[in-house]
Amino acid sequence: MEYRSFGRTGWQISSVSFGAWAIGGSWGATDDDISTAALDRAIDFGVNFIDTADVYGDGRSERIIGALLKRRSERIYVATKAGRRLDPHVAEGYTKANLTAFVERSLVNLGVDALDLVQLHCPPTKVYHTPEVFAAMDDLVKAGKIQHYGVSVETVDEALTAITYPNVQSVQIIFNIFRQKPAEAFFAAARAKQVGILARVPLASGLLTGKFKADSIFAEDDHRKFNRNGESFDRGETFSGVDYATGLQAVETLRQYIPAGVSLAQFALRWILMFPEITAAIPGAKTPAQEEDNSKAADLPPLSDEAMAGIRAMYDEQIKPLVHQYW
């Protein structure tokens, strides 16, 4: 496992870490025992950073991770998120009282005295222009309830606004082979301010595993069925905003560049790690086998110049017109 500096926190975290959305819900059926086994496999492979949120299974994901923290002796950093429990989810709800209540609930779910990192969970754009919200997060740090805070964003513009606040330690943003805009429009600014970057949705909701076909069937409670057009939340969260059929065609283009003995998922994760501004990719895993495949990506050699050029050409020709201007 490779470890990278996480912004200004002083932490060294695994460059392939664990995204815990899927073990909470919205990705079809899950089994808590299997999810627990996947988490254990991650720690065995050197993963020391887990990303979750209070709304993943209404706290289910946090509670599974909390049990892991009690059972394992390793130092494991846990990032959670706050804000999406608001109903309606509006900027005016991001008050100190509400954020404090969300944080205190996560403290109970995770069974810890202080949260390592709390990220505002894809809040409405107006929140990024509301200094009082970030002042409230500063107060939570001063109160000892959280160590650090950051943001999870939908757009590059939101990310750029967020890092104007001096105590934002990290930005979680969709970055993968199908969503390359952050490398052009955000990474340099984050590097200048020593802000950690977490690459979320690194496998484009599984499209970049290469396991799906035109007739693949997704469960009714899987966002890859119910949110393809943004019916429940931002459509960019599902398949990175790429039309499913187009994504399948793009995957076929990519296969020619994959080295022997490397899975497409590992190839896609290794591409993300080619960018030094990235602290960690946070793919999800619902089984130990998936987690093992993901973790091994950190140990692969750099991708070739030919592969990097081929990926960029594919993006420019097949994907960029569909997504680049939106996020």
N, C-alpha and C positions, 0 to 999 in steps of 0.2 A: 504494500500500500504506500502511496505517496501522500505527503502531508504538505499543506500550504498555509501561509500566514493569513489569518482572517482579519483583514482590515487593521484597525488600531487596537483590537481587543487583547493582543498578545497570545491568542490561541493559535495552535497548529492543528488544523482539522483535515480529515481524510478527503482527498480530492474527488473521490467517488463516495458520497455519503448516502443516507437512507431517507427517501421521501415517504412519509407515512400517511398520505391521503388514502391510498387504496386499502390499507388495513382497517380504516375507519368506516368506509362506505362509499357509495356512488360509483363503484367499479364492478358491480355484480357481487355474487355471493363470496363471503370470506369466512374463514374459520379461525377463531382466536388462537387455538393451539398451533395451527400452521403459521399464522402471522407471527406468533411468538418464536417459533422455530426459525422463521426467516430473519427476525431481528437478532437472534442468537448467532446465526450464521454470519450476519454482517459484522458483529463484534469480533467473532473468531477470525474474520479476514482483515481486521484492523480498522474497520469503520468506527469512528468516534464522534460522529455528528448525526443527529436525527432531526428531521424537520417535520413538524406536525401542525395542528391547528385545533382550536377549541370546538369548531363545528364539524370536524371529521368524525362522523358517526355520533354527533352530539356529545363529544368527550370520550367516545370509545377508544379512539386512537391514543389519546393522552393517557388513558388508564392502562392500556396495554404496555405503553412505554414506561409508565410509573412502576409497574410490576417488574419490568426489566431492570430498572435502576436499583431496585431493592435486591435483586438477585445477583447482579454482576458487580465485580469489584473495580473494573476499569473506569477511568474518567470518561464519561460520555456527556458530550454537550448536547443539550436539547433546545431547539428553537421552536416556539409555538407562535400562534398568531391570534389577533384579537380584532373584533369589529364586525365580523359577519353574523354575529348573533343578533345584531340589531334588526328589528322588524317594525317598520320598514328600514331598509339599509340606506340611510341618508346621512349626509355630512353633519347635520345638526345633532345626530346621535353620538358623535365622537366627543363626548364630554368627559371631564375628569372622573365624575362619579361612575359613568358607565364603563370606562376603561379600567378603573380600579376594580369594579365588580367582576369584569371578565378575567383580569389577572388573578384575582383571589380564587376564582373558580378553577383556573388552570393550576394554581399552586396545590389545590386539594387533589385534583385529578392526577397530577404527576407525583404528589407526595414529597414535595421539596419545600425548602424554606425560602428560596429565591429562584426566580426563573432566569436561566442563562441569557436568553435572547427572546424578546417579544417583538413581533413584526406586525405593523398595521396591515390588515388583511385586504388588500386590493380595495382600499376605500374609494369613495367618489372623488373625482378630480378636485373638487372644492377643498377637500381636507388638506391637500398639499399646499394650499394657499391660506391656511388657517394656523397661524403661529401658536395659538392657544392649545392646539392638540399636541404639538411637540413639547410645549411647556409642561403639559400634563404628564407626558412620558418622562421628562426630566424629573418631575416630582416623584414618580414611581421609582426611579433609580435612587433618588435621595432617601426615599423611605425604606430602601433595602428590599423591595419586593421583586425588582428585576435588576440584572447586572447591566444589560445593554439593550438597546432597541434599534430596530431597522424598519424597513418597509417591504411589502410585496406589491409589485406594481403590474399594471396592464400595459402601459406604454412607456416608450423612451422619454417622452416629455415629462411624464410623472416622475420618472427616475431622476432626471436632471433637476427638477424642482426640489425633490426630497433631499438631495445631497447639499442643498444650500443651507440646511439646518445643521449646525456644527456637531451635534451629538448623534446624528444618524450614522450608525456603524456599518450597516449592510443594506444591500438592495437585492431582493429576489426578483428575477425577471425571466420571462420565457426566452430561452436561447437554445437553439438546436440547429441542425442542418436545414430545417425548414423555416427558421426564424433568425436570420442573420443580421438584422438591422442594428441590434445593440452593439455589435463589434464596430460598426461604422460611426455610430452616433452617440454612444454612451461610455464606452470603456475608457477612453482617454481621460474623460472628466473624473471618473471614479478612481482611476489610478492616481491622478493628481491630488485627490483628497484622501487617498489611502482608505477607500471604502471597499469592504468585502463584497463580492458578487456571488450569489448562489444561482446557478442555472436551473430553473425549474422547468417542468414538462420536457426534460431533455430527450425523451424518446417519442415526442409528438403523440402522446396518449397511446403508445404502443405501435403506431404506424412504422416507426423506425426500428422495430424488432424484426420486421419482414415476415411475421407470422400470419398476417391477415390476408384474406382474399376478398374478391368482389362479393361473394356470397356468405362471408362470415356473419354470424348472428350474435348480437349483443343483448344482454338481459335488459328487462324493462327498467331496472334500477341502476343501470350503467349509463353514465353521462354520455358515453359514446353513442348511445341510442337517443337519449332524451334531450341532448343539448347541442346537437350538430349545427343548429342555426341560432344558437344563443337563446333558446327558450327559457332557460333557468338562470344562466349567468353568462358572462362574456363568452362569445363564441370562439374567441381565440384560445380559450382554455381547452377546447376539445379538438384534437388533431391539429393543434396550433393554428386553427383557423383555415386550414387547407381543405379543399373539397376532397372527400374520401377517395373518389376514383382517381383524381389527379395525383393524390398522395401515393396510391398504389403504383401508378405509372412511374413516378419519380423514384420510388424504391427500386424498381427494376433497373433504372438507369444507374443507380448507385452500386449495384451488385458487382459490376465489373472492376471496381476499385478496392474491393475487400480482400485483404491478404488471406492466404490459406490458413485455416485453423482458427479464424476469428469470426465471431458471430456479428451480424449486422448491428445488434444492440451495442456490442463492445466497440465496434467501429465508430458508431455515432457518438458514443460517450468519449472515445479517445479524440475525436475531432473537437469536441468542446474543450478538452484539456490542452489542446494546442494553443489556446489563448491564455497567456500568463496572467491576465487580469482576473480570470475566473478563479475563485477560491475552491468551489466544489460544484459538481453536478449532483443533483439529488433525485435519481431515478427511484421509482417505487418498485416494490417487490411483494408479491403475495405468497410466495413459496421460497423455501431455501434454495432450490435450484435456480430460480430467477435471480435471487440475491447473489449467489456465487458467480453467475455469469456477469452480472453488473460489476461486482467488486474487482474481478480480474482485469477489467478494462484499464484500471490505474497502472497496471504493470506492463502494458503493451508499449512497444517502441513508438516513437513519433511516426505519424503518417507521412507518406512520401509526398514530394512536391507534386507528382502527377495526380495523386489522389486528392490533394487539397485543391488543385486547379480543376479537376473533374467535378468535385462537389460544388465549387463556386459556379462553374458553367451550368450545371444542372439547376442550381438555385436561380440563376439569372434568367434562364430560359423557361423553366417550368413552374417555378414557385413565386418568385419575386413579384410579378404583376398581381398576384392574388392577395398578398399579405403585407408587403413592405410599407405601403402608405398608411395602413390602418393602425399599426401599433408602434 
